[in-house]
Amino acid sequence: MSRIGSWLVLSLRLQRWEVLASVVGTALLTAAMLWFSWQLRTLAAAEPGCLDPTSYVAACEQSSQPFYELSSRAEWLSYFNWSAPFAFGLVLGIPLVSREVEHRTAAIAWALSRSRTSWLVRRVAFAALILVSLLVVLAIAGEVQAAAALPTHQLDRDFVWYGRRGSLMVLRGLAALGIGVALGAVLGRVLPALLVAAFASALVFAAISFGMDRWIETDAIVQPSADQAGGGRYLGQRVELPSGELIDYGELSRRGLSIEAIDEEGRLFANPAVIAHPERMIGWDRGLLVPGRLYPQIVLRESVVVGGTALLLGLAGVAVVARRRPG
């Protein structure tokens, strides 16, 4: 226990400002989300029968307006929750190695440790412990706020506010931590590493998002694009050709076809003049939708991908530190 206590105290001294900034940010964001949740629940309790967005009740129009205005503000706040894993992961991860190299203390720190790997593991473990603790708080607060802002949604089967609540936030933070550690070790200076890591994070997570969208397309159902079932994840419009082939509008353009008219049944035509001739239609306007019931499965898939990315980035950081010059 004394060794663990010494490790925690020493690690905290080395990263006190980063930890303090992350804790303060978490406290402020959590307090704001809980305040919105309390206000939303208070409004909902005052008019319990007037908060179903799928139905219109004339008597509820005036009483529901304050709720939905506040719910809209809460949704904007949730985007801070989306960015928190990336911000905290980079803030905690970048200085771990780069500050030691930049201040020319890496040689002493590595000489006093059994190995560079053990030194790095101890430093990363502390940062990960702080990061996970803070993101768990934000993930739970995000769920609480979502439940208050969207009282008619079944959140365990709904893609609403995806990535702004729940366990996926924690794994994204660990991946951002890995990016910060690896690039901090490569560049050896805090500010340049911060700038490069921010750009690299955008690229990495954009690639993951693009890959996940292509993966979950295999689970999407094809339906009229106007029918977007509640709880599902909409992947965009497609064109269903008379042959049954499903293509996107970009591919349609590459084939030299253009759409200028659509009828009430979703049939697509080259121009309005031929709408009266169904046999001359180009195809049907369709939408791809992942059903809300697949939400737990999709979250698990992305968690595995992001968790694996975090592990690979951690190993990359170990490899860089093992071969890097102290100064």
C-alpha positions as CSV (number, residue, x, y, z in Angstrom):
1,M,0.0,0.0,0.0
2,S,2.8,2.4,0.8
3,R,4.3,1.8,-2.7
4,I,0.9,2.5,-4.3
5,G,0.5,5.6,-2.2
6,S,4.0,6.9,-3.1
7,W,3.3,6.2,-6.8
8,L,0.0,8.1,-6.6
9,V,1.5,11.1,-4.8
10,L,4.6,11.3,-7.1
11,S,2.5,11.0,-10.2
12,L,0.1,13.6,-9.0
13,R,2.9,16.0,-8.3
14,L,4.3,15.5,-11.8
15,Q,0.9,16.1,-13.5
16,R,-0.9,18.3,-10.9
17,W,-1.8,21.1,-13.4
18,E,-3.2,18.7,-16.0
19,V,-5.1,16.8,-13.4
20,L,-6.5,20.0,-11.9
21,A,-7.6,21.3,-15.2
22,S,-9.3,18.0,-16.1
23,V,-11.0,17.8,-12.7
24,V,-12.3,21.4,-12.8
25,G,-13.5,20.9,-16.4
26,T,-15.3,17.7,-15.4
27,A,-16.9,19.3,-12.3
28,L,-18.2,22.3,-14.3
29,L,-19.6,20.2,-17.1
30,T,-21.2,17.6,-14.8
31,A,-22.7,20.4,-12.7
32,A,-24.2,22.0,-15.8
33,M,-25.6,18.8,-17.1
34,L,-27.1,17.9,-13.7
35,W,-28.6,21.4,-13.5
36,F,-30.2,21.0,-16.9
37,S,-31.5,17.5,-16.0
38,W,-33.1,18.9,-12.8
39,Q,-34.8,21.7,-14.6
40,L,-36.0,19.4,-17.4
41,R,-37.4,16.9,-14.9
42,T,-39.1,19.7,-13.0
43,L,-40.8,20.9,-16.2
44,A,-41.8,17.4,-17.1
45,A,-43.3,16.7,-13.7
46,A,-45.5,19.8,-14.0
47,E,-47.1,18.6,-17.3
48,P,-46.5,14.8,-17.4
49,G,-48.9,14.3,-20.4
50,C,-47.5,17.0,-22.7
51,L,-44.0,15.7,-23.6
52,D,-44.7,13.2,-26.3
53,P,-43.1,14.6,-29.5
54,T,-44.9,12.1,-31.7
55,S,-48.3,13.6,-31.0
56,Y,-49.8,17.0,-31.1
57,V,-52.1,18.2,-28.3
58,A,-53.3,21.8,-28.7
59,A,-53.6,22.3,-24.9
60,C,-50.0,21.3,-24.4
61,E,-48.4,23.7,-26.9
62,Q,-47.7,26.5,-24.5
63,S,-46.6,24.4,-21.6
64,S,-44.3,22.2,-23.7
65,Q,-42.4,25.1,-25.4
66,P,-40.2,25.9,-22.3
67,F,-39.3,22.2,-22.0
68,Y,-38.2,21.9,-25.6
69,E,-36.3,25.1,-25.6
70,L,-34.4,23.9,-22.5
71,S,-33.9,20.5,-24.1
72,S,-32.4,22.1,-27.1
73,R,-29.8,24.0,-24.9
74,A,-29.1,20.7,-23.1
75,E,-28.3,19.1,-26.5
76,W,-25.8,21.8,-27.3
77,L,-24.2,21.2,-23.9
78,S,-23.9,17.5,-24.7
79,Y,-21.4,18.3,-27.5
80,F,-19.0,19.4,-24.8
81,N,-19.4,15.9,-23.4
82,W,-18.6,14.5,-26.8
83,S,-15.3,16.5,-27.0
84,A,-14.3,15.8,-23.4
85,P,-12.6,12.4,-24.0
86,F,-10.4,13.9,-26.7
87,A,-9.5,17.0,-24.8
88,F,-8.7,15.3,-21.5
89,G,-6.9,12.4,-23.2
90,L,-4.5,14.7,-25.0
91,V,-4.0,17.1,-22.0
92,L,-3.1,14.1,-19.8
93,G,-1.2,12.1,-22.3
94,I,1.0,14.6,-24.2
95,P,3.2,15.9,-21.3
96,L,4.0,12.4,-20.0
97,V,7.1,12.0,-22.2
98,S,7.4,15.2,-24.1
99,R,7.8,17.3,-20.9
100,E,10.6,15.1,-19.6
101,V,12.4,15.3,-22.9
102,E,11.9,19.0,-23.3
103,H,13.1,19.8,-19.8
104,R,16.1,17.4,-20.2
105,T,15.0,15.3,-17.2
106,A,14.2,12.2,-19.2
107,A,17.8,10.7,-18.8
108,I,17.6,11.0,-14.9
109,A,14.0,9.6,-14.8
110,W,14.9,6.6,-17.0
111,A,18.2,5.9,-15.2
112,L,16.3,5.7,-11.9
113,S,13.8,3.2,-13.2
114,R,14.3,-0.5,-13.8
115,S,13.5,0.1,-17.5
116,R,12.0,2.8,-19.7
117,T,9.0,0.5,-20.2
118,S,8.2,0.2,-16.5
119,W,8.6,3.9,-16.1
120,L,6.2,4.7,-18.9
121,V,3.7,2.1,-17.8
122,R,3.6,3.7,-14.3
123,R,3.1,7.2,-15.8
124,V,0.4,6.1,-18.3
125,A,-1.4,4.0,-15.6
126,F,-1.8,7.0,-13.4
127,A,-3.1,9.2,-16.3
128,A,-5.4,6.4,-17.4
129,L,-6.8,6.0,-13.9
130,I,-7.6,9.8,-13.6
131,L,-9.0,9.8,-17.2
132,V,-11.3,6.8,-16.7
133,S,-12.5,8.1,-13.4
134,L,-13.5,11.5,-14.9
135,L,-15.0,10.1,-18.0
136,V,-17.1,7.6,-16.1
137,V,-18.6,10.6,-14.3
138,L,-19.3,12.4,-17.5
139,A,-20.7,9.3,-19.2
140,I,-23.2,8.8,-16.4
141,A,-24.1,12.5,-16.3
142,G,-24.6,12.3,-20.1
143,E,-27.1,9.4,-19.7
144,V,-28.9,11.3,-16.9
145,Q,-29.2,14.4,-19.1
146,A,-30.3,12.4,-22.1
147,A,-33.0,10.7,-20.1
148,A,-34.3,14.1,-18.8
149,A,-34.2,15.8,-22.2
150,L,-35.7,12.9,-24.1
151,P,-38.3,11.3,-21.8
152,T,-40.1,9.4,-24.5
153,H,-36.9,7.7,-25.8
154,Q,-35.8,4.2,-24.8
155,L,-32.1,5.1,-24.5
156,D,-30.7,1.5,-24.4
157,R,-32.3,1.0,-27.9
158,D,-31.7,4.4,-29.4
159,F,-28.8,6.1,-31.2
160,V,-29.8,9.6,-30.1
161,W,-26.8,11.6,-28.7
162,Y,-24.5,8.8,-29.9
163,G,-21.0,9.2,-28.5
164,R,-22.1,11.9,-26.1
165,R,-23.1,9.4,-23.3
166,G,-22.3,6.0,-22.1
167,S,-19.2,3.8,-22.0
168,L,-17.9,4.6,-25.5
169,M,-16.7,8.0,-24.1
170,V,-14.3,6.2,-21.9
171,L,-12.6,4.2,-24.6
172,R,-12.4,7.2,-26.9
173,G,-10.6,9.0,-24.1
174,L,-8.1,6.1,-23.7
175,A,-7.4,6.2,-27.5
176,A,-6.8,9.9,-27.3
177,L,-4.4,9.3,-24.4
178,G,-2.5,6.8,-26.5
179,I,-2.2,9.4,-29.3
180,G,-0.9,12.0,-26.9
181,V,1.7,9.7,-25.4
182,A,3.0,8.4,-28.7
183,L,3.2,11.8,-30.4
184,G,4.6,13.4,-27.3
185,A,7.4,10.8,-27.3
186,V,8.1,11.3,-31.0
187,L,8.2,15.1,-31.0
188,G,9.7,15.7,-27.5
189,R,8.1,19.1,-27.1
190,V,4.7,19.8,-25.4
191,L,3.2,22.5,-27.6
192,P,4.1,21.1,-31.0
193,A,2.9,17.7,-29.8
194,L,-0.4,19.2,-28.7
195,L,-1.0,20.7,-32.1
196,V,0.0,17.6,-34.1
197,A,-1.9,15.3,-31.7
198,A,-5.1,17.4,-32.1
199,F,-4.9,17.0,-35.9
200,A,-4.0,13.3,-35.6
201,S,-6.9,12.7,-33.3
202,A,-9.3,14.2,-35.9
203,L,-7.8,12.0,-38.6
204,V,-7.9,8.8,-36.5
205,F,-11.4,9.1,-35.2
206,A,-12.7,10.3,-38.6
207,A,-11.2,7.1,-40.1
208,I,-12.8,5.0,-37.4
209,S,-16.2,6.7,-37.9
210,F,-16.0,6.2,-41.7
211,G,-15.0,2.6,-41.2
212,M,-17.8,2.0,-38.7
213,D,-20.4,3.5,-41.0
214,R,-19.3,1.2,-43.8
215,W,-19.5,-1.8,-41.4
216,I,-22.9,-1.1,-40.0
217,E,-24.3,-0.5,-43.5
218,T,-24.6,-4.3,-43.6
219,D,-27.1,-4.1,-40.8
220,A,-29.1,-1.2,-42.2
221,I,-32.6,-1.6,-43.7
222,V,-33.7,0.0,-46.9
223,Q,-36.9,2.1,-46.7
224,P,-38.4,5.2,-48.1
225,S,-36.1,8.0,-47.1
226,A,-38.9,10.0,-45.5
227,D,-39.5,7.2,-43.0
228,Q,-36.9,7.6,-40.3
229,A,-38.0,5.4,-37.5
230,G,-37.4,6.8,-34.0
231,G,-34.3,5.5,-32.3
232,G,-32.5,4.4,-35.5
233,R,-29.3,5.7,-37.0
234,Y,-29.8,7.2,-40.4
235,L,-27.0,6.6,-42.8
236,G,-28.1,8.7,-45.7
237,Q,-30.0,8.6,-49.0
238,R,-29.6,6.0,-51.7
239,V,-31.2,5.3,-55.1
240,E,-32.8,2.0,-55.7
241,L,-32.6,1.2,-59.5
242,P,-35.4,-0.8,-61.2
243,S,-32.9,-3.6,-61.4
244,G,-32.8,-3.7,-57.6
245,E,-29.3,-2.3,-57.3
246,L,-28.8,0.2,-54.5
247,I,-26.4,3.1,-55.2
248,D,-25.6,6.5,-53.7
249,Y,-26.3,9.8,-55.5
250,G,-22.6,10.2,-56.3
251,E,-22.5,7.0,-58.2
252,L,-25.7,8.0,-60.0
253,S,-24.0,11.2,-61.2
254,R,-20.9,9.3,-62.3
255,R,-23.2,7.2,-64.5
256,G,-24.3,10.4,-66.2
257,L,-27.8,10.4,-64.7
258,S,-29.4,13.4,-63.0
259,I,-32.5,13.8,-60.9
260,E,-34.7,16.8,-61.3
261,A,-38.1,15.5,-60.1
262,I,-39.6,13.2,-57.5
263,D,-43.2,12.2,-57.1
264,E,-45.2,11.5,-54.0
265,E,-44.3,7.8,-54.0
266,G,-40.6,8.6,-54.0
267,R,-40.0,7.7,-57.7
268,L,-37.1,9.7,-59.3
269,F,-37.3,11.2,-62.8
270,A,-34.8,13.1,-65.0
271,N,-37.2,16.0,-65.3
272,P,-40.8,17.0,-64.3
273,A,-42.1,16.4,-67.8
274,V,-41.8,12.6,-67.5
275,I,-43.5,12.2,-64.1
276,A,-46.6,11.1,-65.8
277,H,-44.7,8.2,-67.4
278,P,-43.7,5.8,-64.5
279,E,-41.9,3.5,-67.0
280,R,-39.3,6.3,-67.5
281,M,-38.4,6.6,-63.9
282,I,-34.8,6.3,-62.9
283,G,-35.4,4.6,-59.6
284,W,-36.8,5.1,-56.1
285,D,-35.5,7.5,-53.3
286,R,-34.5,5.3,-50.4
287,G,-32.9,5.7,-47.0
288,L,-30.5,3.4,-45.0
289,L,-31.5,3.1,-41.4
290,V,-29.8,1.0,-38.7
291,P,-32.7,-0.1,-36.3
292,G,-32.5,1.2,-32.7
293,R,-32.6,-2.3,-31.4
294,L,-29.0,-2.8,-32.6
295,Y,-27.7,0.1,-30.5
296,P,-26.0,-2.2,-27.9
297,Q,-24.4,-4.3,-30.6
298,I,-23.1,-1.3,-32.5
299,V,-21.7,0.3,-29.4
300,L,-19.9,-3.0,-28.6
301,R,-18.4,-3.2,-32.1
302,E,-17.1,0.4,-31.9
303,S,-15.8,-0.2,-28.4
304,V,-13.7,-3.1,-29.6
305,V,-12.3,-1.1,-32.5
306,V,-11.5,2.0,-30.3
307,G,-10.2,-0.2,-27.5
308,G,-7.9,-2.0,-29.9
309,T,-6.7,1.3,-31.4
310,A,-5.9,2.5,-27.8
311,L,-3.9,-0.7,-27.2
312,L,-1.9,-0.3,-30.4
313,L,-1.2,3.3,-29.7
314,G,0.0,2.4,-26.2
315,L,2.4,-0.2,-27.7
316,A,3.6,2.4,-30.2
317,G,4.4,4.7,-27.3
318,V,6.4,2.0,-25.5
319,A,8.3,1.3,-28.7
320,V,9.2,5.0,-29.3
321,V,10.3,5.5,-25.7
322,A,12.4,2.4,-25.7
323,R,14.4,3.7,-28.7
324,R,14.4,7.5,-28.1
325,R,17.3,9.6,-27.0
326,P,16.7,11.3,-23.7
327,G,17.3,14.8,-25.2
